[in-house]
Amino acid sequence: MYNEFTMSELIVLVNDAGQPIGTADKLEAHHADTPLHLAFSCYVFNQDGKILVTQRAITKKVWPGVWTNSVCGHPGPGEDIVSAIQRRLHEELGMTAEAYQVVLPTYRYKTPPFNGIIENEICPVYVARATSEPKANPAEVEAHNWEDWHDFVASAARDASNAYSWWCKDQLKQLKEQPLIHLYSGSAL
């Protein structure tokens, strides 16, 4: 959610139980001691079972230029997570999706420092089915590809140089055996 007076995006700060305890400006809150806040990740598959993989714009403050899952972001105050995913899919990729399902409802992580910034999030992870093709916003997305699920998982697992986001690699450890992923990707367990 954007504050209409300052045009800043507000994120929802949460306690260890995931209950909202306040808000903060998104850009100001991300630093070496980032407070715990609410986020989401979504893995979007097309009708052929390919996963949409995105490269974050090199101008982004947090993890610039790295490859990651289809879309990730922060719900604004009072915004439900599926609405936030839909908003960010539109803002980042100019696309739509359907059949949203949560696959890791309680996922939580804290990254090591990257360019002096630590991510610290309670971040439910979703899957969805694309209903349009991406038209990337260059301020958000440097590049994007439709990839085979198993190839994507293998590439991310081999990454030792932060070519992929830390949270994506961490999520994939849990996602690769999830039945919903295999339903969306059309692959066998």
SULTA-V953626 format. One record per helix or strand. SS is the DSSP state (@ for helix, = for strand). FROM is the first residue (numbers start at 1). TO is the last residue. Records with the same first field share a line. If there is no record, write none. Layout:
SS: FROM-TO / FROM-TO
//
This chain:
=: 2-2 / 9-14 / 20-25 / 37-45 / 51-56 / 67-68 / 71-73 / 97-104 / 108-110 / 114-114 / 117-117 / 120-130 / 141-147 / 164-164
@: 26-29 / 81-93 / 149-158 / 166-175 / 179-185
//
